[in-house]
């Protein structure tokens, strides 16, 4: 499948990169560029820069760089073609594909989608057939109806050790099946490619009720499996697919594909812990629900949620683990600039058992009585009797202040301060003093964090003076920003064999070949050729780092001469070193 270059250019020029990225992370105008918090790594202070005119982005924290296509590829875990398709739709541009049916190099990502999709159908067929009778009965006992079982694509994995593997091995290679996480090789610690030949291959999920995990657009990307038989005691009650090229736990929210429209309609989202909780609420007409799948809530989850709503209602299990998980989730949600309230369930209940006992009306009346963070945390202190003593009261106030310090909205923080002061008869001034202290500590902690991240490994490599790689980076800059005379000088005088770093060699080689062909090149297009890896980072740092960007179309002959000189010196040192050792 090929898309003509002129179509790709047309799409790129009719799309505003700031528009696209803003849907994932808020951007603010800063000088010539836009800045925001990086959607690819967790950070508290913006280091993600987007250039609207150039159509590119660069993160000074983690080093990710690219154009609007690589952005969609990365953030949605899709192929280049899918990214082009998505953006073409947005730009209202029709594209015709040139199909290449004998494409030997079937795209790995497409393949993983295919394997997961096929497995989902297979598990579902099992559940509906004779072998799945027991699991089906279990679902009926738990009150699930046929239509909901179908909607969520529930399934059953057979108990034999390798029934899926045997069936799928006709269509897919063992390596690809291992890469999908559906089968694994045991009795060996070798990497996947090697172990495919070595250890015994068996299915990851056996004798389990299967919950397919969908991505935002409804494609199966992973599975959760609940144990159905007790004799396999060494295995956990719930297991999940491992992370793969298409499944990233920290950015997958179970149920989001079904819930997203309802979330927008109702203006809030309900956050639960388990697959069954979600399905059970859904069956009872509560459809604006998501669950973090196979992990506790992460910042990336919060970022995804905030694209749909800023109001989160947490309803976790009433046990201690659930309470602790709630506390962590509250903090994260606040840190990400959203509002949070909590539905406390009666002791011993989870959302599934509660709605079964009390029905939709019962759940909705609980929902209407949801607690603010102050009520919720205050309640937990009160039930322990901790609010009676001055020490307990202080501890409680400190905890709330810790949360207020994380709020990005000062007005909201202020409202909370007044509220605690009034309700717990504490002077506002005392609370404010405490908040100031916390904020000071926090800002000190934060500065340290940014410094560490800013000097990420790639940046260190690139910025250390005199390092051969630094010379190569400068060369890339001259080659890109220099005028024709400069470019010609480099093309005629540089021997690419004298360079060291394989990644920069690739880039320089590509630039020289493109310029020799008299072709024009822009940064955004360069990222299509180097969408990932160290090459991508080097291009980002060399051409987008504002502190060192060069003027375009200038004569840099003198700089180039001195660069080539240094490269020659390094070369002779190297020879000397090799001879003497
Ligand atoms: Zn980043």
Boltz pocket constraint, residues with backbone or C-beta under 6 A from the ligand:
constraints:
  - pocket:
      binder: B
      contacts: [[A, 38], [A, 39], [A, 40], [A, 41], [A, 48], [A, 59], [A, 60], [A, 61], [A, 62], [A, 63], [A, 64]]
      max_distance: 6.0
